[in-house]
Amino acid sequence: MSCSGPGVQMTGPIVVSVVLAVAAIIFVVYAIVKGQRRKLSAGVEEMIGKEALVRTTLNPRGTVLAEGELWTAIAEGSTIEAGEEVLITKVEGLKLRVTRKTQQKEE
């Protein structure tokens, strides 16, 4: 039994199109599987050591912008003014402990 019967003709462009379509489907399936197996990087332990921007004065409590989200933060040490950059030193539930960026570098 032959595929090249009277009504079926596989020309070059059709074969290439079919091969490309199958390759695209395989790539999409591979990307989905790879994405599902990837480790989530949104864990709180990942935030320690990262920078945040003070939104409201930390005296000692206020808010900071970290990873694109607003967080309640507690300053370790002195008051930190809005607009300053801080480093995240600890995560306690939904609160961040932060210290002045320059203070951290000096220690």
One Martini backbone bead per residue (centre of mass of N, CA, C, O) as a GRO file, in nm:
protein
  107
    1MET     BB    1   0.095   0.036   0.025
    2SER     BB    2   0.056   0.367  -0.091
    3CYS     BB    3   0.076   0.722  -0.048
    4SER     BB    4   0.094   0.767  -0.375
    5GLY     BB    5  -0.172   0.802  -0.484
    6PRO     BB    6  -0.389   0.952  -0.692
    7GLY     BB    7  -0.472   1.191  -0.453
    8VAL     BB    8  -0.165   1.181  -0.332
    9GLN     BB    9   0.065   1.459  -0.281
   10MET     BB   10   0.407   1.509  -0.172
   11THR     BB   11   0.538   1.797  -0.153
   12GLY     BB   12   0.785   1.988  -0.046
   13PRO     BB   13   0.622   2.219   0.103
   14ILE     BB   14   0.447   2.022   0.271
   15VAL     BB   15   0.669   1.877   0.424
   16VAL     BB   16   0.790   2.128   0.554
   17SER     BB   17   0.532   2.220   0.702
   18VAL     BB   18   0.497   1.968   0.878
   19VAL     BB   19   0.771   1.975   1.017
   20LEU     BB   20   0.737   2.260   1.142
   21ALA     BB   21   0.481   2.201   1.305
   22VAL     BB   22   0.599   1.975   1.480
   23ALA     BB   23   0.833   2.142   1.598
   24ALA     BB   24   0.652   2.356   1.735
   25ILE     BB   25   0.498   2.163   1.921
   26ILE     BB   26   0.744   2.052   2.071
   27PHE     BB   27   0.842   2.325   2.182
   28VAL     BB   28   0.590   2.398   2.347
   29VAL     BB   29   0.591   2.151   2.529
   30TYR     BB   30   0.874   2.195   2.646
   31ALA     BB   31   0.820   2.477   2.770
   32ILE     BB   32   0.598   2.388   2.963
   33VAL     BB   33   0.754   2.175   3.121
   34LYS     BB   34   0.986   2.358   3.212
   35GLY     BB   35   0.806   2.568   3.364
   36GLN     BB   36   0.687   2.359   3.575
   37ARG     BB   37   0.984   2.275   3.698
   38ARG     BB   38   1.045   2.537   3.803
   39LYS     BB   39   1.165   2.728   4.043
   40LEU     BB   40   1.055   2.926   4.273
   41SER     BB   41   1.147   3.289   4.332
   42ALA     BB   42   0.925   3.391   4.572
   43GLY     BB   43   1.072   3.344   4.811
   44VAL     BB   44   1.169   3.488   5.105
   45GLU     BB   45   1.471   3.391   5.106
   46GLU     BB   46   1.536   3.554   4.837
   47MET     BB   47   1.528   3.855   4.970
   48ILE     BB   48   1.778   3.831   5.109
   49GLY     BB   49   1.995   4.107   5.018
   50LYS     BB   50   1.803   4.289   4.893
   51GLU     BB   51   1.664   4.562   4.753
   52ALA     BB   52   1.503   4.868   4.872
   53LEU     BB   53   1.243   5.120   4.878
   54VAL     BB   54   1.158   5.390   5.049
   55ARG     BB   55   0.831   5.530   5.103
   56THR     BB   56   0.820   5.544   5.419
   57THR     BB   57   0.921   5.636   5.697
   58LEU     BB   58   1.150   5.476   5.919
   59ASN     BB   59   1.008   5.488   6.271
   60PRO     BB   60   1.075   5.204   6.236
   61ARG     BB   61   0.807   5.213   6.072
   62GLY     BB   62   0.702   5.112   5.732
   63THR     BB   63   0.755   5.143   5.377
   64VAL     BB   64   0.841   4.924   5.100
   65LEU     BB   65   0.997   4.853   4.784
   66ALA     BB   66   0.977   4.504   4.683
   67GLU     BB   67   0.960   4.339   4.403
   68GLY     BB   68   0.702   4.537   4.328
   69GLU     BB   69   0.624   4.559   4.642
   70LEU     BB   70   0.452   4.634   4.926
   71TRP     BB   71   0.605   4.672   5.254
   72THR     BB   72   0.650   4.608   5.570
   73ALA     BB   73   0.889   4.788   5.777
   74ILE     BB   74   1.192   4.750   5.979
   75ALA     BB   75   1.427   4.933   6.129
   76GLU     BB   76   1.771   4.899   6.180
   77GLY     BB   77   1.807   5.149   6.390
   78SER     BB   78   1.764   5.420   6.239
   79THR     BB   79   1.619   5.645   6.067
   80ILE     BB   80   1.448   5.622   5.743
   81GLU     BB   81   1.409   5.778   5.457
   82ALA     BB   82   1.251   5.859   5.195
   83GLY     BB   83   1.430   5.718   4.904
   84GLU     BB   84   1.592   5.514   5.030
   85GLU     BB   85   1.819   5.255   5.043
   86VAL     BB   86   1.782   4.906   5.120
   87LEU     BB   87   1.838   4.611   5.312
   88ILE     BB   88   1.752   4.285   5.344
   89THR     BB   89   1.772   4.079   5.651
   90LYS     BB   90   1.458   4.001   5.708
   91VAL     BB   91   1.179   3.765   5.741
   92GLU     BB   92   0.848   3.835   5.902
   93GLY     BB   93   0.634   3.724   5.727
   94LEU     BB   94   0.508   4.051   5.624
   95LYS     BB   95   0.793   4.147   5.728
   96LEU     BB   96   1.068   4.368   5.711
   97ARG     BB   97   1.408   4.374   5.762
   98VAL     BB   98   1.614   4.672   5.770
   99THR     BB   99   1.898   4.841   5.618
  100ARG     BB  100   2.119   5.044   5.539
  101LYS     BB  101   2.316   5.032   5.272
  102THR     BB  102   2.576   5.174   5.385
  103GLN     BB  103   2.591   5.021   5.657
  104GLN     BB  104   2.638   4.736   5.539
  105LYS     BB  105   2.915   4.795   5.391
  106GLU     BB  106   3.085   4.879   5.648
  107GLU     BB  107   3.061   4.588   5.810
   0.00000   0.00000   0.00000
